[in-house]
Amino acid sequence: MTDYIIFACPRCGMVRYAREGQKTARCLKCGYQIQIDAQKIRILARAKNVRDAIDLTKIYKAKKA
């Protein structure tokens, strides 16, 4: 089973998720190419499956709004 991380874009703050070990992710809001393995991104949470990752992402987005 793949673990997921929930993090915020370092440029605009948009919360998103990606698979643990993934090297890059594109921000869905500003289009910034986030270097997950190279940058010191702030991990907000971890999830065991994609459904939990989606739910946690929604929670963090609601808190931010």
PQR file of N, CA, C, O and H, with PARSE charges and radii, in Angstrom:
ATOM      1  N   MET A   1       0.835  -1.184   0.000 -0.4000 1.5000
ATOM      2  CA  MET A   1       0.000   0.000   0.000 -0.0000 2.0000
ATOM      3  C   MET A   1       0.880   1.248   0.000  0.5500 1.7000
ATOM      4  O   MET A   1       1.878   1.314   0.717 -0.5500 1.4000
ATOM      5  N   THR A   2       0.510   2.205  -0.787 -0.4000 1.5000
ATOM      6  CA  THR A   2       1.285   3.433  -0.933 -0.0000 2.0000
ATOM      7  C   THR A   2       0.827   4.474   0.077  0.5500 1.7000
ATOM      8  O   THR A   2      -0.371   4.675   0.278 -0.5500 1.4000
ATOM      9  H   THR A   2      -0.301   2.151  -1.369  0.4000 1.0000
ATOM     10  N   ASP A   3       1.780   5.127   0.703 -0.4000 1.5000
ATOM     11  CA  ASP A   3       1.467   6.222   1.610 -0.0000 2.0000
ATOM     12  C   ASP A   3       1.422   7.528   0.827  0.5500 1.7000
ATOM     13  O   ASP A   3       2.040   7.650  -0.231 -0.5500 1.4000
ATOM     14  H   ASP A   3       2.753   4.964   0.540  0.4000 1.0000
ATOM     15  N   TYR A   4       0.691   8.494   1.354 -0.4000 1.5000
ATOM     16  CA  TYR A   4       0.543   9.800   0.717 -0.0000 2.0000
ATOM     17  C   TYR A   4       0.921  10.889   1.704  0.5500 1.7000
ATOM     18  O   TYR A   4       0.790  10.715   2.916 -0.5500 1.4000
ATOM     19  H   TYR A   4       0.190   8.395   2.214  0.4000 1.0000
ATOM     20  N   ILE A   5       1.396  12.026   1.174 -0.4000 1.5000
ATOM     21  CA  ILE A   5       1.691  13.187   2.002 -0.0000 2.0000
ATOM     22  C   ILE A   5       0.781  14.330   1.558  0.5500 1.7000
ATOM     23  O   ILE A   5       0.464  14.468   0.376 -0.5500 1.4000
ATOM     24  H   ILE A   5       1.503  12.167   0.190  0.4000 1.0000
ATOM     25  N   ILE A   6       0.373  15.137   2.517 -0.4000 1.5000
ATOM     26  CA  ILE A   6      -0.426  16.315   2.248 -0.0000 2.0000
ATOM     27  C   ILE A   6       0.466  17.501   2.581  0.5500 1.7000
ATOM     28  O   ILE A   6       1.047  17.565   3.664 -0.5500 1.4000
ATOM     29  H   ILE A   6       0.630  15.025   3.477  0.4000 1.0000
ATOM     30  N   PHE A   7       0.573  18.439   1.647 -0.4000 1.5000
ATOM     31  CA  PHE A   7       1.475  19.578   1.815 -0.0000 2.0000
ATOM     32  C   PHE A   7       0.911  20.812   1.123  0.5500 1.7000
ATOM     33  O   PHE A   7      -0.056  20.722   0.366 -0.5500 1.4000
ATOM     34  H   PHE A   7       0.101  18.388   0.766  0.4000 1.0000
ATOM     35  N   ALA A   8       1.519  21.958   1.386 -0.4000 1.5000
ATOM     36  CA  ALA A   8       1.095  23.211   0.773 -0.0000 2.0000
ATOM     37  C   ALA A   8       2.131  23.645  -0.266  0.5500 1.7000
ATOM     38  O   ALA A   8       3.331  23.444  -0.080 -0.5500 1.4000
ATOM     39  H   ALA A   8       2.304  22.031   2.001  0.4000 1.0000
ATOM     40  N   CYS A   9       1.658  24.236  -1.350 -0.4000 1.5000
ATOM     41  CA  CYS A   9       2.552  24.773  -2.378 -0.0000 2.0000
ATOM     42  C   CYS A   9       3.396  25.883  -1.750  0.5500 1.7000
ATOM     43  O   CYS A   9       2.846  26.769  -1.097 -0.5500 1.4000
ATOM     44  H   CYS A   9       0.683  24.399  -1.501  0.4000 1.0000
ATOM     45  N   PRO A  10       4.711  25.854  -1.932 -0.5600 1.5000
ATOM     46  CA  PRO A  10       5.559  26.889  -1.338  0.2800 2.0000
ATOM     47  C   PRO A  10       5.340  28.266  -1.962  0.5500 1.7000
ATOM     48  O   PRO A  10       5.709  29.275  -1.362 -0.5500 1.4000
ATOM     49  N   ARG A  11       4.754  28.324  -3.142 -0.4000 1.5000
ATOM     50  CA  ARG A  11       4.548  29.610  -3.816 -0.0000 2.0000
ATOM     51  C   ARG A  11       3.206  30.251  -3.439  0.5500 1.7000
ATOM     52  O   ARG A  11       3.167  31.421  -3.060 -0.5500 1.4000
ATOM     53  H   ARG A  11       4.454  27.504  -3.630  0.4000 1.0000
ATOM     54  N   CYS A  12       2.101  29.487  -3.542 -0.4000 1.5000
ATOM     55  CA  CYS A  12       0.779  30.100  -3.337 -0.0000 2.0000
ATOM     56  C   CYS A  12       0.043  29.575  -2.107  0.5500 1.7000
ATOM     57  O   CYS A  12      -0.944  30.176  -1.683 -0.5500 1.4000
ATOM     58  H   CYS A  12       2.133  28.537  -3.850  0.4000 1.0000
ATOM     59  N   GLY A  13       0.504  28.463  -1.524 -0.4000 1.5000
ATOM     60  CA  GLY A  13      -0.116  27.930  -0.327 -0.0000 2.0000
ATOM     61  C   GLY A  13      -1.252  26.945  -0.569  0.5500 1.7000
ATOM     62  O   GLY A  13      -1.876  26.480   0.385 -0.5500 1.4000
ATOM     63  H   GLY A  13       1.305  27.974  -1.868  0.4000 1.0000
ATOM     64  N   MET A  14      -1.529  26.622  -1.823 -0.4000 1.5000
ATOM     65  CA  MET A  14      -2.594  25.662  -2.146 -0.0000 2.0000
ATOM     66  C   MET A  14      -2.245  24.292  -1.560  0.5500 1.7000
ATOM     67  O   MET A  14      -1.136  23.790  -1.745 -0.5500 1.4000
ATOM     68  H   MET A  14      -1.022  27.000  -2.597  0.4000 1.0000
ATOM     69  N   VAL A  15      -3.195  23.701  -0.860 -0.4000 1.5000
ATOM     70  CA  VAL A  15      -2.973  22.390  -0.235 -0.0000 2.0000
ATOM     71  C   VAL A  15      -3.268  21.300  -1.256  0.5500 1.7000
ATOM     72  O   VAL A  15      -4.287  21.343  -1.945 -0.5500 1.4000
ATOM     73  H   VAL A  15      -4.096  24.109  -0.709  0.4000 1.0000
ATOM     74  N   ARG A  16      -2.373  20.324  -1.350 -0.4000 1.5000
ATOM     75  CA  ARG A  16      -2.562  19.188  -2.246 -0.0000 2.0000
ATOM     76  C   ARG A  16      -1.886  17.962  -1.666  0.5500 1.7000
ATOM     77  O   ARG A  16      -1.254  18.031  -0.612 -0.5500 1.4000
ATOM     78  H   ARG A  16      -1.545  20.289  -0.790  0.4000 1.0000
ATOM     79  N   TYR A  17      -2.018  16.847  -2.351 -0.4000 1.5000
ATOM     80  CA  TYR A  17      -1.401  15.610  -1.885 -0.0000 2.0000
ATOM     81  C   TYR A  17      -0.618  14.975  -3.025  0.5500 1.7000
ATOM     82  O   TYR A  17      -0.830  15.280  -4.198 -0.5500 1.4000
ATOM     83  H   TYR A  17      -2.531  16.791  -3.208  0.4000 1.0000
ATOM     84  N   ALA A  18       0.297  14.078  -2.645 -0.4000 1.5000
ATOM     85  CA  ALA A  18       1.091  13.329  -3.613 -0.0000 2.0000
ATOM     86  C   ALA A  18       1.536  12.034  -2.951  0.5500 1.7000
ATOM     87  O   ALA A  18       1.535  11.914  -1.726 -0.5500 1.4000
ATOM     88  H   ALA A  18       0.469  13.830  -1.691  0.4000 1.0000
ATOM     89  N   ARG A  19       1.916  11.072  -3.779 -0.4000 1.5000
ATOM     90  CA  ARG A  19       2.439   9.816  -3.248 -0.0000 2.0000
ATOM     91  C   ARG A  19       3.776  10.062  -2.561  0.5500 1.7000
ATOM     92  O   ARG A  19       4.591  10.859  -3.027 -0.5500 1.4000
ATOM     93  H   ARG A  19       1.917  11.170  -4.774  0.4000 1.0000
ATOM     94  N   GLU A  20       3.986   9.380  -1.466 -0.4000 1.5000
ATOM     95  CA  GLU A  20       5.274   9.468  -0.772 -0.0000 2.0000
ATOM     96  C   GLU A  20       6.350   8.919  -1.704  0.5500 1.7000
ATOM     97  O   GLU A  20       6.161   7.870  -2.319 -0.5500 1.4000
ATOM     98  H   GLU A  20       3.325   8.733  -1.087  0.4000 1.0000
ATOM     99  N   GLY A  21       7.458   9.610  -1.808 -0.4000 1.5000
ATOM    100  CA  GLY A  21       8.532   9.190  -2.694 -0.0000 2.0000
ATOM    101  C   GLY A  21       8.461   9.818  -4.079  0.5500 1.7000
ATOM    102  O   GLY A  21       9.404   9.712  -4.862 -0.5500 1.4000
ATOM    103  H   GLY A  21       7.612  10.462  -1.308  0.4000 1.0000
ATOM    104  N   GLN A  22       7.353  10.467  -4.379 -0.4000 1.5000
ATOM    105  CA  GLN A  22       7.208  11.158  -5.664 -0.0000 2.0000
ATOM    106  C   GLN A  22       8.195  12.320  -5.695  0.5500 1.7000
ATOM    107  O   GLN A  22       8.381  12.996  -4.683 -0.5500 1.4000
ATOM    108  H   GLN A  22       6.586  10.554  -3.743  0.4000 1.0000
ATOM    109  N   LYS A  23       8.827  12.561  -6.837 -0.4000 1.5000
ATOM    110  CA  LYS A  23       9.871  13.580  -6.914 -0.0000 2.0000
ATOM    111  C   LYS A  23       9.331  14.982  -7.158  0.5500 1.7000
ATOM    112  O   LYS A  23       9.853  15.951  -6.606 -0.5500 1.4000
ATOM    113  H   LYS A  23       8.676  12.012  -7.659  0.4000 1.0000
ATOM    114  N   THR A  24       8.300  15.098  -7.971 -0.4000 1.5000
ATOM    115  CA  THR A  24       7.734  16.409  -8.272 -0.0000 2.0000
ATOM    116  C   THR A  24       6.214  16.349  -8.261  0.5500 1.7000
ATOM    117  O   THR A  24       5.605  15.285  -8.371 -0.5500 1.4000
ATOM    118  H   THR A  24       7.877  14.310  -8.419  0.4000 1.0000
ATOM    119  N   ALA A  25       5.627  17.534  -8.124 -0.4000 1.5000
ATOM    120  CA  ALA A  25       4.169  17.683  -8.217 -0.0000 2.0000
ATOM    121  C   ALA A  25       3.899  19.091  -8.717  0.5500 1.7000
ATOM    122  O   ALA A  25       4.584  20.035  -8.322 -0.5500 1.4000
ATOM    123  H   ALA A  25       6.121  18.398  -8.034  0.4000 1.0000
ATOM    124  N   ARG A  26       2.917  19.236  -9.573 -0.4000 1.5000
ATOM    125  CA  ARG A  26       2.553  20.552 -10.078 -0.0000 2.0000
ATOM    126  C   ARG A  26       1.396  21.093  -9.251  0.5500 1.7000
ATOM    127  O   ARG A  26       0.424  20.386  -8.985 -0.5500 1.4000
ATOM    128  H   ARG A  26       2.360  18.470  -9.894  0.4000 1.0000
ATOM    129  N   CYS A  27       1.511  22.359  -8.846 -0.4000 1.5000
ATOM    130  CA  CYS A  27       0.436  23.000  -8.102 -0.0000 2.0000
ATOM    131  C   CYS A  27      -0.756  23.168  -9.035  0.5500 1.7000
ATOM    132  O   CYS A  27      -0.616  23.640 -10.163 -0.5500 1.4000
ATOM    133  H   CYS A  27       2.300  22.933  -9.062  0.4000 1.0000
ATOM    134  N   LEU A  28      -1.922  22.777  -8.550 -0.4000 1.5000
ATOM    135  CA  LEU A  28      -3.128  22.835  -9.359 -0.0000 2.0000
ATOM    136  C   LEU A  28      -3.687  24.255  -9.465  0.5500 1.7000
ATOM    137  O   LEU A  28      -4.549  24.519 -10.304 -0.5500 1.4000
ATOM    138  H   LEU A  28      -2.035  22.394  -7.633  0.4000 1.0000
ATOM    139  N   LYS A  29      -3.201  25.169  -8.618 -0.4000 1.5000
ATOM    140  CA  LYS A  29      -3.687  26.545  -8.641 -0.0000 2.0000
ATOM    141  C   LYS A  29      -2.772  27.463  -9.450  0.5500 1.7000
ATOM    142  O   LYS A  29      -3.233  28.147 -10.364 -0.5500 1.4000
ATOM    143  H   LYS A  29      -2.501  24.954  -7.937  0.4000 1.0000
ATOM    144  N   CYS A  30      -1.476  27.484  -9.120 -0.4000 1.5000
ATOM    145  CA  CYS A  30      -0.565  28.432  -9.774 -0.0000 2.0000
ATOM    146  C   CYS A  30       0.330  27.787 -10.832  0.5500 1.7000
ATOM    147  O   CYS A  30       1.012  28.494 -11.573 -0.5500 1.4000
ATOM    148  H   CYS A  30      -1.101  26.928  -8.378  0.4000 1.0000
ATOM    149  N   GLY A  31       0.335  26.463 -10.911 -0.4000 1.5000
ATOM    150  CA  GLY A  31       1.129  25.776 -11.923 -0.0000 2.0000
ATOM    151  C   GLY A  31       2.597  25.587 -11.569  0.5500 1.7000
ATOM    152  O   GLY A  31       3.370  25.102 -12.395 -0.5500 1.4000
ATOM    153  H   GLY A  31      -0.219  25.888 -10.309  0.4000 1.0000
ATOM    154  N   TYR A  32       2.989  25.954 -10.374 -0.4000 1.5000
ATOM    155  CA  TYR A  32       4.382  25.832  -9.940 -0.0000 2.0000
ATOM    156  C   TYR A  32       4.791  24.365  -9.859  0.5500 1.7000
ATOM    157  O   TYR A  32       4.058  23.539  -9.315 -0.5500 1.4000
ATOM    158  H   TYR A  32       2.361  26.348  -9.702  0.4000 1.0000
ATOM    159  N   GLN A  33       5.956  24.047 -10.400 -0.4000 1.5000
ATOM    160  CA  GLN A  33       6.494  22.681 -10.350 -0.0000 2.0000
ATOM    161  C   GLN A  33       7.233  22.516  -9.017  0.5500 1.7000
ATOM    162  O   GLN A  33       8.324  23.058  -8.838 -0.5500 1.4000
ATOM    163  H   GLN A  33       6.551  24.718 -10.842  0.4000 1.0000
ATOM    164  N   ILE A  34       6.646  21.781  -8.101 -0.4000 1.5000
ATOM    165  CA  ILE A  34       7.189  21.605  -6.753 -0.0000 2.0000
ATOM    166  C   ILE A  34       8.141  20.421  -6.761  0.5500 1.7000
ATOM    167  O   ILE A  34       7.757  19.313  -7.135 -0.5500 1.4000
ATOM    168  H   ILE A  34       5.760  21.342  -8.247  0.4000 1.0000
ATOM    169  N   GLN A  35       9.372  20.651  -6.353 -0.4000 1.5000
ATOM    170  CA  GLN A  35      10.369  19.589  -6.223 -0.0000 2.0000
ATOM    171  C   GLN A  35      10.227  19.008  -4.817  0.5500 1.7000
ATOM    172  O   GLN A  35      10.804  19.524  -3.860 -0.5500 1.4000
ATOM    173  H   GLN A  35       9.684  21.551  -6.050  0.4000 1.0000
ATOM    174  N   ILE A  36       9.468  17.950  -4.706 -0.4000 1.5000
ATOM    175  CA  ILE A  36       9.150  17.387  -3.393 -0.0000 2.0000
ATOM    176  C   ILE A  36      10.393  16.851  -2.701  0.5500 1.7000
ATOM    177  O   ILE A  36      10.573  17.062  -1.501 -0.5500 1.4000
ATOM    178  H   ILE A  36       8.999  17.531  -5.483  0.4000 1.0000
ATOM    179  N   ASP A  37      11.242  16.168  -3.434 -0.4000 1.5000
ATOM    180  CA  ASP A  37      12.409  15.556  -2.804 -0.0000 2.0000
ATOM    181  C   ASP A  37      13.518  16.559  -2.530  0.5500 1.7000
ATOM    182  O   ASP A  37      14.326  16.332  -1.629 -0.5500 1.4000
ATOM    183  H   ASP A  37      11.096  15.996  -4.408  0.4000 1.0000
ATOM    184  N   ALA A  38      13.589  17.662  -3.273 -0.4000 1.5000
ATOM    185  CA  ALA A  38      14.688  18.607  -3.123 -0.0000 2.0000
ATOM    186  C   ALA A  38      14.321  19.775  -2.205  0.5500 1.7000
ATOM    187  O   ALA A  38      15.157  20.249  -1.435 -0.5500 1.4000
ATOM    188  H   ALA A  38      12.933  17.846  -4.005  0.4000 1.0000
ATOM    189  N   GLN A  39      13.085  20.232  -2.287 -0.4000 1.5000
ATOM    190  CA  GLN A  39      12.671  21.380  -1.488 -0.0000 2.0000
ATOM    191  C   GLN A  39      12.292  20.952  -0.084  0.5500 1.7000
ATOM    192  O   GLN A  39      11.930  19.802   0.164 -0.5500 1.4000
ATOM    193  H   GLN A  39      12.406  19.847  -2.912  0.4000 1.0000
ATOM    194  N   LYS A  40      12.383  21.877   0.798 -0.4000 1.5000
ATOM    195  CA  LYS A  40      11.945  21.641   2.169 -0.0000 2.0000
ATOM    196  C   LYS A  40      10.478  22.041   2.266  0.5500 1.7000
ATOM    197  O   LYS A  40      10.143  23.099   2.799 -0.5500 1.4000
ATOM    198  H   LYS A  40      12.677  22.812   0.596  0.4000 1.0000
ATOM    199  N   ILE A  41       9.610  21.180   1.742 -0.4000 1.5000
ATOM    200  CA  ILE A  41       8.186  21.467   1.836 -0.0000 2.0000
ATOM    201  C   ILE A  41       7.692  21.077   3.220  0.5500 1.7000
ATOM    202  O   ILE A  41       8.223  20.163   3.852 -0.5500 1.4000
ATOM    203  H   ILE A  41       9.882  20.320   1.309  0.4000 1.0000
ATOM    204  N   ARG A  42       6.688  21.773   3.671 -0.4000 1.5000
ATOM    205  CA  ARG A  42       6.117  21.497   4.981 -0.0000 2.0000
ATOM    206  C   ARG A  42       5.019  20.463   4.828  0.5500 1.7000
ATOM    207  O   ARG A  42       3.983  20.729   4.218 -0.5500 1.4000
ATOM    208  H   ARG A  42       6.258  22.516   3.158  0.4000 1.0000
ATOM    209  N   ILE A  43       5.247  19.294   5.377 -0.4000 1.5000
ATOM    210  CA  ILE A  43       4.252  18.221   5.309 -0.0000 2.0000
ATOM    211  C   ILE A  43       3.222  18.466   6.411  0.5500 1.7000
ATOM    212  O   ILE A  43       3.555  18.528   7.594 -0.5500 1.4000
ATOM    213  H   ILE A  43       6.088  19.078   5.872  0.4000 1.0000
ATOM    214  N   LEU A  44       1.971  18.603   5.992 -0.4000 1.5000
ATOM    215  CA  LEU A  44       0.890  18.879   6.931 -0.0000 2.0000
ATOM    216  C   LEU A  44       0.344  17.606   7.555  0.5500 1.7000
ATOM    217  O   LEU A  44      -0.042  17.596   8.723 -0.5500 1.4000
ATOM    218  H   LEU A  44       1.701  18.553   5.030  0.4000 1.0000
ATOM    219  N   ALA A  45       0.313  16.527   6.768 -0.4000 1.5000
ATOM    220  CA  ALA A  45      -0.238  15.262   7.267 -0.0000 2.0000
ATOM    221  C   ALA A  45       0.227  14.118   6.371  0.5500 1.7000
ATOM    222  O   ALA A  45       0.771  14.337   5.288 -0.5500 1.4000
ATOM    223  H   ALA A  45       0.627  16.535   5.819  0.4000 1.0000
ATOM    224  N   ARG A  46       0.005  12.915   6.838 -0.4000 1.5000
ATOM    225  CA  ARG A  46       0.290  11.707   6.066 -0.0000 2.0000
ATOM    226  C   ARG A  46      -0.963  10.842   6.056  0.5500 1.7000
ATOM    227  O   ARG A  46      -1.734  10.837   7.016 -0.5500 1.4000
ATOM    228  H   ARG A  46      -0.436  12.737   7.717  0.4000 1.0000
ATOM    229  N   ALA A  47      -1.159  10.111   4.964 -0.4000 1.5000
ATOM    230  CA  ALA A  47      -2.328   9.237   4.838 -0.0000 2.0000
ATOM    231  C   ALA A  47      -1.886   7.892   4.290  0.5500 1.7000
ATOM    232  O   ALA A  47      -0.910   7.806   3.546 -0.5500 1.4000
ATOM    233  H   ALA A  47      -0.533  10.115   4.184  0.4000 1.0000
ATOM    234  N   LYS A  48      -2.603   6.851   4.659 -0.4000 1.5000
ATOM    235  CA  LYS A  48      -2.283   5.492   4.222 -0.0000 2.0000
ATOM    236  C   LYS A  48      -2.850   5.157   2.852  0.5500 1.7000
ATOM    237  O   LYS A  48      -2.307   4.308   2.145 -0.5500 1.4000
ATOM    238  H   LYS A  48      -3.396   6.921   5.264  0.4000 1.0000
ATOM    239  N   ASN A  49      -3.949   5.823   2.468 -0.4000 1.5000
ATOM    240  CA  ASN A  49      -4.541   5.535   1.163 -0.0000 2.0000
ATOM    241  C   ASN A  49      -5.058   6.817   0.525  0.5500 1.7000
ATOM    242  O   ASN A  49      -5.131   7.859   1.175 -0.5500 1.4000
ATOM    243  H   ASN A  49      -4.391   6.512   3.042  0.4000 1.0000
ATOM    244  N   VAL A  50      -5.412   6.733  -0.741 -0.4000 1.5000
ATOM    245  CA  VAL A  50      -5.786   7.926  -1.493 -0.0000 2.0000
ATOM    246  C   VAL A  50      -7.081   8.543  -0.964  0.5500 1.7000
ATOM    247  O   VAL A  50      -7.226   9.765  -0.975 -0.5500 1.4000
ATOM    248  H   VAL A  50      -5.353   5.886  -1.269  0.4000 1.0000
ATOM    249  N   ARG A  51      -8.008   7.733  -0.510 -0.4000 1.5000
ATOM    250  CA  ARG A  51      -9.268   8.284   0.027 -0.0000 2.0000
ATOM    251  C   ARG A  51      -9.005   9.146   1.265  0.5500 1.7000
ATOM    252  O   ARG A  51      -9.571  10.230   1.406 -0.5500 1.4000
ATOM    253  H   ARG A  51      -7.891   6.740  -0.501  0.4000 1.0000
ATOM    254  N   ASP A  52      -8.150   8.659   2.152 -0.4000 1.5000
ATOM    255  CA  ASP A  52      -7.797   9.444   3.344 -0.0000 2.0000
ATOM    256  C   ASP A  52      -7.049  10.709   2.951  0.5500 1.7000
ATOM    257  O   ASP A  52      -7.253  11.762   3.555 -0.5500 1.4000
ATOM    258  H   ASP A  52      -7.690   7.778   2.038  0.4000 1.0000
ATOM    259  N   ALA A  53      -6.182  10.617   1.942 -0.4000 1.5000
ATOM    260  CA  ALA A  53      -5.437  11.781   1.473 -0.0000 2.0000
ATOM    261  C   ALA A  53      -6.386  12.855   0.937  0.5500 1.7000
ATOM    262  O   ALA A  53      -6.211  14.041   1.214 -0.5500 1.4000
ATOM    263  H   ALA A  53      -6.016   9.762   1.451  0.4000 1.0000
ATOM    264  N   ILE A  54      -7.378  12.436   0.179 -0.4000 1.5000
ATOM    265  CA  ILE A  54      -8.361  13.377  -0.359 -0.0000 2.0000
ATOM    266  C   ILE A  54      -9.144  14.039   0.780  0.5500 1.7000
ATOM    267  O   ILE A  54      -9.345  15.253   0.776 -0.5500 1.4000
ATOM    268  H   ILE A  54      -7.521  11.472  -0.046  0.4000 1.0000
ATOM    269  N   ASP A  55      -9.582  13.239   1.749 -0.4000 1.5000
ATOM    270  CA  ASP A  55     -10.340  13.778   2.879 -0.0000 2.0000
ATOM    271  C   ASP A  55      -9.503  14.777   3.688  0.5500 1.7000
ATOM    272  O   ASP A  55      -9.997  15.842   4.059 -0.5500 1.4000
ATOM    273  H   ASP A  55      -9.419  12.253   1.753  0.4000 1.0000
ATOM    274  N   LEU A  56      -8.248  14.436   3.960 -0.4000 1.5000
ATOM    275  CA  LEU A  56      -7.379  15.340   4.718 -0.0000 2.0000
ATOM    276  C   LEU A  56      -7.108  16.627   3.936  0.5500 1.7000
ATOM    277  O   LEU A  56      -7.059  17.708   4.523 -0.5500 1.4000
ATOM    278  H   LEU A  56      -7.847  13.571   3.659  0.4000 1.0000
ATOM    279  N   THR A  57      -6.934  16.520   2.629 -0.4000 1.5000
ATOM    280  CA  THR A  57      -6.716  17.692   1.801 -0.0000 2.0000
ATOM    281  C   THR A  57      -7.924  18.633   1.881  0.5500 1.7000
ATOM    282  O   THR A  57      -7.765  19.847   2.006 -0.5500 1.4000
ATOM    283  H   THR A  57      -6.974  15.642   2.152  0.4000 1.0000
ATOM    284  N   LYS A  58      -9.122  18.065   1.807 -0.4000 1.5000
ATOM    285  CA  LYS A  58     -10.347  18.874   1.911 -0.0000 2.0000
ATOM    286  C   LYS A  58     -10.428  19.576   3.263  0.5500 1.7000
ATOM    287  O   LYS A  58     -10.833  20.736   3.337 -0.5500 1.4000
ATOM    288  H   LYS A  58      -9.252  17.079   1.706  0.4000 1.0000
ATOM    289  N   ILE A  59     -10.045  18.880   4.329 -0.4000 1.5000
ATOM    290  CA  ILE A  59     -10.079  19.469   5.666 -0.0000 2.0000
ATOM    291  C   ILE A  59      -9.130  20.652   5.749  0.5500 1.7000
ATOM    292  O   ILE A  59      -9.506  21.715   6.242 -0.5500 1.4000
ATOM    293  H   ILE A  59      -9.716  17.938   4.269  0.4000 1.0000
ATOM    294  N   TYR A  60      -7.888  20.477   5.265 -0.4000 1.5000
ATOM    295  CA  TYR A  60      -6.908  21.566   5.322 -0.0000 2.0000
ATOM    296  C   TYR A  60      -7.325  22.749   4.440  0.5500 1.7000
ATOM    297  O   TYR A  60      -7.089  23.901   4.803 -0.5500 1.4000
ATOM    298  H   TYR A  60      -7.582  19.613   4.865  0.4000 1.0000
ATOM    299  N   LYS A  61      -7.939  22.475   3.294 -0.4000 1.5000
ATOM    300  CA  LYS A  61      -8.430  23.555   2.432 -0.0000 2.0000
ATOM    301  C   LYS A  61      -9.546  24.325   3.135  0.5500 1.7000
ATOM    302  O   LYS A  61      -9.600  25.551   3.041 -0.5500 1.4000
ATOM    303  H   LYS A  61      -8.131  21.539   2.999  0.4000 1.0000
ATOM    304  N   ALA A  62     -10.428  23.630   3.833 -0.4000 1.5000
ATOM    305  CA  ALA A  62     -11.523  24.284   4.555 -0.0000 2.0000
ATOM    306  C   ALA A  62     -10.983  25.141   5.704  0.5500 1.7000
ATOM    307  O   ALA A  62     -11.494  26.232   5.956 -0.5500 1.4000
ATOM    308  H   ALA A  62     -10.384  22.634   3.910  0.4000 1.0000
ATOM    309  N   LYS A  63      -9.959  24.656   6.393 -0.4000 1.5000
ATOM    310  CA  LYS A  63      -9.357  25.433   7.484 -0.0000 2.0000
ATOM    311  C   LYS A  63      -8.723  26.724   6.959  0.5500 1.7000
ATOM    312  O   LYS A  63      -8.780  27.770   7.605 -0.5500 1.4000
ATOM    313  H   LYS A  63      -9.544  23.770   6.187  0.4000 1.0000
ATOM    314  N   LYS A  64      -8.119  26.625   5.772 -0.4000 1.5000
ATOM    315  CA  LYS A  64      -7.423  27.769   5.184 -0.0000 2.0000
ATOM    316  C   LYS A  64      -8.399  28.838   4.705  0.5500 1.7000
ATOM    317  O   LYS A  64      -8.080  30.026   4.731 -0.5500 1.4000
ATOM    318  H   LYS A  64      -8.073  25.775   5.247  0.4000 1.0000
ATOM    319  N   ALA A  65      -9.582  28.422   4.271 -0.4000 1.5000
ATOM    320  CA  ALA A  65     -10.565  29.364   3.701 -0.0000 2.0000
ATOM    321  C   ALA A  65     -11.186  30.275   4.713  0.5500 1.7000
ATOM    322  O   ALA A  65     -12.023  31.108   4.364 -0.5500 1.4000
ATOM    323  H   ALA A  65      -9.841  27.456   4.251  0.4000 1.0000
TER
END
